[in-house]
Amino acid sequence: MKRLRNCLNTEDFRLAAGRRLPSPLYHYIEGGSDDEVTSGQNTSAYEKYKFIPRQANGVESISLKSKVLGMDLDWPLILSPTGMSKLFHPDGEIGVAIAAKKSGIAYSLSTMATTSIESIAAAISGPKVFQLYLFKDDELNFEILDRCKAAGFDAVCLTVDTAIAGNRERDVRTGLTIPPKLSLRSFLEFAFKPQWCLNYLRGGKFSLPNISQDKTGDLSVLANYFAENMESQITWSKVDRIATYWGGPFAVKGLQSIEDVKASKASGASAVIISNHGGRQLDSVPSSFELIADIADATGDTIEIIQDGGIRRGSHIVKSFAMGAKACMTGRPYLYALSAFGGDGVESILESLRMETEKVVGLLGCSNINEVNREHLRYANKLPYYLSEASPAPLNTKIRRT
Ligand SMILES: Cc1cc2nc3c(=O)[nH]c(=O)nc-3n(C[C@H](O)[C@H](O)[C@H](O)COP(=O)(O)O)c2cc1C
């Protein structure tokens, strides 16, 4: 069993989570939709670009500070909203939020969280975002936004890429139910993870306190509740209504096209989160990293770009920044750490990612992450100059061009 001190990077935490969680829950975190092409490429696409460092710049100190959605961050990461954290460890959302606050970054609380808006506000004074899933009933949407205002949340993000549930075959194969129910099929999976079972029982009754209990009724029929109550016909005018009612920093999460980014701006968003939901919704879309440059070039400084998905190393954050993102978001890495070691694990993985980010910025010859730009990146498949169309081969070379 891996100890916390032996976990140095995201991959170490992923392996530790795999050992500690019952397999249906591990696969729930890890899985993507269909063939999981996008979920893998969200990370592998970063290797399509290589760094070109600059030397002898006399770097003395390194600043990673960033400001996004009106929030001052010590380094440019926001923890992505993820539902039901107490399923993975009793420290749940509060353990994660405290770790984010200690690291000087922002936490996003999901509509589907197992901790209330008010409990998060009581636990941390640091930057916090509420993630809203749109309900058909505007009264319910506005009630949630009122609670966020009263609790002092800094910003709201509206997720728009889940009107239809992605096809996640791992969950079908493992027979996952939420909350977990013991069937003959899942019994052994849970029986081999007694520590998780004890923790789960310690965690108390499973609930989703950001959705009024009287409206959810019996949570064991959650799927039916969502089919009946979530808005499946999201339109820009509905987005506009939410942005206007909230009236503060507002982001739309789950965008990939330049047109949608422009529509978000017109609907009142101050930021967009370029995201494919970690490859859990529509498969075979480009990695979110690869979309940053075109969107940044098309929108200039008119809207803040936040990139979400695939980040496993500090170098990934720096590459997204170089392309034009103002901040990044990450989901699975902190869930691995939470599942394996609770809030202490989240603190540890955040420190690894922060340290890696700082080292990369310094090694690129920059003293501020804002100095990193596309000149520090080279497309990995770029032909060397002597093979490119533009270059006449020098007469004294023996290179044959085909
Ligand atoms: C277990 C799990 C639960 C999630 N729940 C939510 C959610 O409630 N709301 C939401 O907007 N996104 C949700 N997401 C998507 C994340 O916010 C984020 O887009 C994704 O995890 C980013 O990819 P990454 O895991 O590679 O960082 C969830 C992702 C995972 C893995």
The ligand as a Gaussian input file, in Angstrom:
#p B3LYP/6-31G(d) Opt

LIG

0 1
 C      -16.000000      12.035000     -10.577000
 C      -16.270000      13.302000     -11.344000
 C      -17.401000      14.055000     -11.026000
 C      -17.663000      15.235000     -11.716000
 N      -18.744000      16.004000     -11.357000
 C      -18.949000      17.190000     -11.977000
 C      -19.994000      18.062000     -11.539000
 O      -20.727000      17.767000     -10.598000
 N      -20.150000      19.237000     -12.217000
 C      -19.354000      19.599000     -13.274000
 O      -19.555000      20.676000     -13.865000
 N      -18.347000      18.805000     -13.675000
 C      -18.129000      17.626000     -13.048000
 N      -17.068000      16.846000     -13.431000
 C      -16.147000      17.329000     -14.488000
 C      -15.035000      18.181000     -13.864000
 O      -15.549000      19.388000     -13.363000
 C      -13.939000      18.513000     -14.875000
 O      -14.524000      19.091000     -16.009000
 C      -13.099000      17.312000     -15.291000
 O      -12.850000      16.472000     -14.189000
 C      -11.771000      17.817000     -15.867000
 O      -10.978000      16.783000     -16.322000
 P       -9.773000      16.146000     -15.428000
 O      -10.457000      15.214000     -14.464000
 O       -8.938000      15.461000     -16.438000
 O       -9.082000      17.279000     -14.729000
 C      -16.794000      15.657000     -12.758000
 C      -15.655000      14.892000     -13.058000
 C      -15.386000      13.739000     -12.356000
 C      -14.136000      12.966000     -12.688000

